[in-house]
Amino acid sequence: MNRFIQGLTGFLLLQLLVAVGLLWNGHNFNAEDGQQPLLTFNVDSIDRVVISGPDQKATLFRTSGNWQLPKLDNLPVSDNLDAVLKKLAQLKRGWPVTTSQSSHERFDVAEDKFQRRIQLYQGDKQVGDLLLGSSPGFHKVYARLPGADEIYAVELSNFEVPDDDQKWLDKSLLAADDVSAIRARDFDLVQEDKTWRLATDNQAGPDQSKSAAPDGKVNLDGKVNLDGKVNPVGKVELDVKKAEQLAYAIGALKVTGLAPSPPEFSPESAVVLEVTGKDHWTYNFIADKEKYYVKRNDIGPFF
């Protein structure tokens, strides 16, 4: 009996070796194949990227070296795109998870059923095309080249390649560089020698009757204030730290996205800031219930 079991075991091992050999020879996999790039393209030559999902599509164009969103008034794209393109160029084939055509739909990488499709263009020429499907684990995704059966597990996630134009928007597009002056209805601030002060020593802005509240505070809109203090002779003293915080907030301003239905604008309902830095900008801030909107004079829509 023992000899019979040993014979069966040897026969099974022989079958396994034959199966592995056939798989190896049939698909010609080797270490060099595993190190081949999944996509072959020059990152710097790409000028159009189309990212499709099950229900929508994001389109990004590069014009004069700058990535833009044509469906969003040619607004700028975030720096994330450059990192994604470099990552795509570095993807390796590795050992395929499966080579069965019947598994395409199961892994969500079929031509008509996928989670993402990334198409790369140089002019009118398509130089890259990749289907992304479900995830086998943290920060990994199944990938397949259209026209091929092999499915790979690559270091990428669908979260990194959204199919929504809004998610590619540069959220810091309204941030002001090198802020050196801030003027509002109730105050006027300038920075000299890296120190903030009131533009006029004896007043907090163009209309001191509005700027100096009974408690001596300098108000922007009745809610936000710079905590100025009035000394015995009536001179307004600026809280420099508050001014620094305001300048930092403008320089680090981030939006969440385009406003689909902003409130009706009127100068009376808005907080207007004139900001000087590398350029001169006018900001309009509006509060509507629990939402806040902002618009800058050089960029059309509200955010």
C-alpha atoms as one frame of an Amber mdcrd trajectory, in Angstrom:
protein
   0.000   0.000   0.000   2.792   2.403   0.911   4.485   1.767  -2.437   1.173
   2.452  -4.187   0.735   5.793  -2.366   4.326   6.751  -3.137   3.713   5.969
  -6.785   0.612   8.147  -6.901   2.467  10.968  -5.173   5.306  10.770  -7.684
   2.842  10.741 -10.571   1.107  13.860  -9.173   4.412  15.687  -8.815   5.286
  14.748 -12.385   1.954  16.186 -13.595   2.608  19.419 -11.723   6.062  19.750
 -13.267   4.667  19.137 -16.734   1.910  21.737 -16.173   4.420  24.336 -14.988
   6.666  23.571 -17.939   3.828  23.962 -20.428   2.770  27.257 -18.832   6.341
  28.530 -18.873   6.990  27.577 -22.481   3.536  28.479 -23.772   3.697  32.045
 -22.525   7.468  32.450 -22.553   7.616  34.156 -19.160  10.980  34.936 -17.667
  12.577  37.404 -15.285  13.290  39.871 -18.076   9.636  39.856 -19.147   8.623
  40.762 -15.604  10.820  43.850 -15.693   9.409  45.128 -18.989   7.383  48.360
 -18.668   3.647  47.926 -18.862   3.339  51.126 -20.905   5.994  52.647 -23.142
   5.758  56.414 -23.547   7.690  59.615 -22.951   6.158  61.524 -20.036   7.193
  64.913 -21.414   5.588  64.241 -24.798   2.076  63.589 -23.441  -0.281  66.505
 -24.118  -3.697  64.903 -23.593  -4.968  62.456 -20.991  -8.449  60.939 -21.018
  -9.554  59.043 -17.908 -12.857  57.199 -18.297 -14.956  55.589 -15.600 -18.189
  53.609 -15.731 -20.340  56.752 -16.030 -18.141  59.777 -16.720 -14.890  60.951
 -18.231 -12.164  63.459 -17.319 -10.172  65.160 -20.072  -6.908  67.011 -19.429
  -4.951  69.012 -22.028  -1.457  70.470 -21.922  -1.106  73.865 -23.604   2.143
  75.856 -23.567   3.455  73.527 -20.883   0.436  73.975 -18.587  -2.205  71.328
 -17.914  -5.783  72.584 -18.179  -9.361  71.336 -17.868 -11.194  72.246 -21.092
 -14.623  71.336 -19.664 -14.002  73.672 -16.693 -13.150  76.935 -18.495  -9.537
  75.766 -19.009  -8.831  76.054 -15.293  -5.459  74.657 -14.139  -4.853  71.027
 -13.224  -3.228  70.060  -9.933   0.386  68.923  -9.764  -0.859  65.386  -9.030
  -1.085  64.680 -12.755   2.691  64.885 -13.268   3.219  62.388 -10.451   0.595
  60.031 -11.900   2.181  60.117 -15.382   5.598  59.283 -13.921   4.073  56.434
 -11.945   2.366  55.032 -15.040   5.664  55.132 -16.941   7.337  53.145 -14.144
   4.786  50.308 -13.959   6.292  46.863 -14.650   4.542  43.854 -16.114   5.587
  41.395 -13.421   4.080  37.912 -13.373   0.492  37.906 -14.694  -2.249  37.004
 -12.252  -4.140  35.256 -15.039  -4.055  34.927 -18.812  -7.624  33.756 -19.252
  -9.879  35.893 -21.429 -12.868  34.746 -19.387 -11.391  36.485 -16.316 -11.472
  39.990 -17.849 -14.985  40.703 -16.662 -14.411  39.081 -13.268 -11.461  41.415
 -12.590 -13.297  44.470 -14.035 -10.819  44.942 -16.882 -13.047  44.049 -19.837
 -13.507  46.434 -22.774 -17.090  47.100 -21.718 -16.664  46.700 -17.961 -13.826
  48.518 -16.222 -13.302  50.887 -13.323 -10.855  53.152 -15.135  -9.499  53.449
 -18.644  -6.457  55.690 -19.080  -5.669  56.861 -22.615  -2.521  58.879 -23.305
  -2.029  60.998 -26.414   0.754  62.823 -28.170  -1.108  65.115 -30.529  -3.665
  62.929 -32.300  -1.617  59.768 -31.759  -2.546  57.455 -28.905   0.650  56.289
 -27.198  -0.806  54.534 -24.165  -3.980  52.703 -23.197  -4.592  50.873 -19.922
  -7.620  49.290 -18.258  -7.831  49.285 -14.455 -10.196  47.070 -12.495 -10.807
  45.883  -8.970  -8.196  45.899  -6.221  -6.394  42.786  -4.908  -5.077  44.656
  -1.860  -3.954  47.953  -0.402  -2.749  50.410  -3.042  -2.873  47.789  -5.791
  -5.131  47.347  -8.772  -5.619  44.811 -11.538  -4.505  46.130 -14.921  -4.731
  44.927 -18.510  -3.592  46.258 -21.850  -6.459  46.323 -24.389  -5.955  43.536
 -26.925  -3.979  41.363 -24.491  -5.243  38.638 -22.148  -2.651  38.980 -19.377
  -3.869  40.675 -16.194  -1.326  42.163 -13.781  -1.512  43.453 -10.217   0.256
  46.836 -10.229   1.180  49.455  -7.638  -1.591  51.963  -8.315  -5.116  52.778
  -7.157  -8.224  54.018  -8.910  -8.361  56.818  -6.342  -5.187  58.270  -7.893
  -6.806  58.569 -11.325 -10.285  60.068 -10.778 -12.697  60.248 -13.702 -14.128
  63.581 -12.472 -12.699  66.870 -13.851 -13.430  68.647 -10.560 -11.115  66.283
  -8.691  -8.235  67.248 -10.991  -8.750  70.971 -10.348  -5.839  72.828  -8.750
  -7.408  73.650  -5.382  -4.834  76.381  -4.664  -5.491  78.369  -7.861  -6.771
  81.409  -5.867  -3.850  81.569  -3.419  -1.946  84.870  -3.510   1.849  84.892
  -3.723   4.000  87.198  -1.573   1.146  89.161   0.024   2.353  92.656   0.941
  -0.867  94.679   1.311  -4.479  93.910   2.239  -7.245  96.491   2.009 -10.885
  96.080   2.984 -13.823  98.360   3.684 -12.747  98.781   7.309  -8.969  98.493
   7.340  -5.840  98.982   5.267  -2.729  96.892   6.003   0.752  97.032   4.531
   3.880  94.992   5.181   7.234  96.723   5.500  10.462  94.992   6.516   8.442
  91.798   7.100   6.262  93.582   9.682   2.586  94.397   9.245   1.203  97.823
  10.150  -1.827  99.972   9.428  -1.363 101.999   6.259  -2.226 105.237   8.161
  -1.076 105.578  11.738  -4.162 107.413  12.977  -6.833 105.328  11.269  -7.567
 101.705  10.594  -8.755 102.152   7.043 -10.416 104.503   4.592 -13.387 105.045
   6.977 -12.378 105.166  10.632 -15.954 105.653  11.786 -16.614 102.087  10.606
 -13.278 100.559  11.489 -13.065 101.423  15.169 -15.782  99.609  17.100 -16.765
 100.761  20.636 -14.443  98.170  22.124 -11.529  99.365  19.976 -11.492  96.382
  17.662 -10.861  96.635  13.946 -13.584  94.660  12.163 -13.629  93.130   8.689
 -17.331  92.287   8.520 -18.669  92.338  12.024 -17.504  88.769  12.719 -13.849
  88.610  11.789 -11.571  91.159  13.455  -7.928  92.040  13.785  -8.191  92.840
  17.505  -6.849  96.373  17.239  -6.687  98.323  20.497  -7.253 102.046  21.165
  -4.701 103.784  23.390  -5.573 106.792  25.619  -5.038 109.307  22.786  -7.321
 107.388  20.404  -4.650 105.824  18.195  -5.520 102.340  16.886  -2.813  99.769
  17.586  -2.706  96.726  15.324  -2.472  93.169  16.579   0.360  92.150  14.250
  -0.149  88.440  14.840  -3.738  88.680  13.573  -2.555  90.513  10.471   0.051
  87.806   9.843  -2.623  85.125  10.175  -4.855  86.892   7.646  -1.999  87.235
   5.145  -1.077  83.584   5.599  -4.696  82.497   5.073  -4.867  84.383   1.763
  -1.537  82.938   0.650  -2.638  79.400   1.534  -6.229  79.718   0.306  -7.699
  76.485  -1.070 -11.078  75.891  -2.684 -13.073  72.683  -2.705 -14.315  73.085
  -6.278 -16.431  75.108  -8.675 -19.684  76.392  -7.193 -22.579  74.827  -9.134
 -25.075  77.467  -7.967 -23.443  80.397  -6.135 -25.642  82.966  -4.386 -26.487
  86.212  -6.130 -23.609  88.631  -5.696 -23.968  92.138  -4.337 -21.270  94.395
  -2.852 -23.352  94.746   0.315 -23.438  90.984   0.930 -19.778  90.343   0.156
 -16.545  90.846   2.046 -14.231  92.462  -0.490 -10.460  92.258  -0.086  -7.974
  94.027  -2.318  -4.715  92.096  -2.081  -1.322  93.102  -3.414   1.467  90.588
  -3.923   3.135  89.449  -7.129   0.008  90.928  -8.720  -3.030  92.860  -7.559
  -6.250  90.916  -6.952  -9.759  91.612  -5.723 -11.434  88.831  -3.744 -15.160
  88.603  -3.057 -16.187  86.340  -0.170 -19.849  85.460   0.357 -21.447  83.436
   3.138 -24.759  81.744   2.353 -26.236  79.632   5.136 -23.537  77.031   5.890
 -21.640  77.449   2.623 -18.921  79.913   1.728 -18.051  81.169  -1.736 -15.114
  83.066  -3.171 -14.348  84.741  -6.489 -11.200  86.479  -7.703 -11.281  89.221
 -10.336  -8.877  87.469 -12.780 -10.738  84.123 -12.780 -14.347  83.947 -13.918
 -16.399  81.567 -11.776 -17.231  81.367  -8.084 -15.673  78.589  -6.016
